[in-house]
Each structure stands twice: as structure tokens, then as C-alpha cells.
């Protein structure tokens, strides 16, 4: 947050096997302009070693664009 801009503060990490678009949260603590082609975050990939579970289903798996919250599906 150098400019008071926080990216992806409350969500977890990407899951091994996830297929779809990531939606990153953006939270501004003060008004800030974001210009085209200015980098505002970074994504880091880890190498997975050993046994792991592969993410293969879920309410966001295979989404095809901008995805609003589907939290309500947890309460059906």
C-alpha cells in the first residue's frame, strides 16, 4: 500500500488446478488515480513439491469473466 492502495488483502491464495479468471480485490484508503499500464501488484508462483490435493471443483471453478461474490451459495 504505498499509495494507500491495497490489493487482495482478505482472500487466500490461488489453488493448484484452478481454472478460470482470478478476481483481485482492490481497496483504496484515499482517492488515487490508476493509469493504464502502471503496475499495481505482482503475482508470485510457487513450485509445488510432494503430494498435494488438486482443486477440481467449486463455485468459482471454470468462470469465464469478471465474477461477483457467490458467497450466497454457501447458505443454500
N, C-alpha and C positions, 0 to 999 in steps of 0.2 A: 503494500500500500503506500508507495512513495508519494503518489498524488492524491491519496485518500480514496483510491480505487482498489477494492478487494475482489479477487477472482476466486470462485469456487471455494468458499470458506466453510460451508456446513456439510457438504456432501462427501462421500467416500472416494475411493479410487476406482479406476476403470477395472473391469473384471476380465480375466482370461477367457476368451471365447465370445465376448460381447460383440454383436453385430448390429450396427446402427449408428446414428449420429449422437455424439456427446453433446449435452447441453450444459454449458458452463455458467454458473451464477455470476452476476456482476453486481456489486454493491458499492455505491458512492456515498462517502460521508460528507461530501461537499460537492457543489456543481463542478464538473470537469468536462472539457471537450476531448473527444477521442477522434483523431484524424485518420483518414484512410491510410493503410499501410504502416501504421505505427504499431509496433509490437507491444501488447499489454499483458501477456502472460507467456508461460512456457509449459510444455508438456514433456514429461520425462518418462521413458520406458525402462522398466527393469527386466533383467534376464531372469527367467524362471528356471530354477533347478530343482530336481527331485520330483516327488509325486505332488500332484495338485488336482483339485476339482475344477472341472471346466464348466463355466457358466453357459447354459444352453437354453434357458427359458426365463421368462419374467415379463412383467408388464411393459418394459421398455425395449425388450429384445426385438430386433428387426424393424425399429421405427424408421420412417422414410423422410424425416424432415424435423423441423422445429417441433418439440414435444412439450406441451404444458404438463403440469403435475398430474399424475394418475394416482395420487395418494388415496383417493376415494375408493379405489378398487381393493384396498386392504381391509375395508369395512363391509364388504358385501356378504 
